[in-house]
């Protein structure tokens, strides 16, 4: 019998000072049995970093949310879909392979990867040459120690404050505060 996902709820008060986006997000996260709290929280951080694009890219006519997760490898971890059904933003977390990223670039306007963990630099050295031709792709890294600290904020029902300022995101709750500074490996060459 297959194990079922564990459901987490997160109420996030977002203050994205960099993009003048102030909103409350009521999120439901399904933690796949093979997924860690760290990965789930990296997904949440990635969504919070890009929530402003609902307004900035789509003038409010879109939805940002989580994909089906690890159980559906053909779906993103986070996606922004406008009301015409067009995928404006496809976000993966972790260390995906190049072929799924190429497929994602064919389906979405922008594709982002947020790599994390101690092996992220090794993964990137192996991937760099394979993804240079993917103009829509941006690849970022969360430093391993910062990403690991995110797991301490995970609980089944979360009340979080997310502040984005000067390119950094700080997630805070009664359990503490974690600041992440994404570092660029590759930036998209959008024409």
Secondary structure, DSSP 4 states (H G I P E B T S, - for coil): -PPPPEEEEEEEEEEEGGGTEEEEEEEEEEE-TT--HHHHHHHHHHHHHHTTHHHHTTTT-EEEEE-SGGG-TTS-SEEEEETTS-EEEEEEES---HHHHHHHHHHEEEEEEEE-STTHHHHHHHHHHHHTT-TTEEEEE--HHHHHHHGGG--SEEEEEEEEETTEEEEEETTEEEEEE-EEEE-----
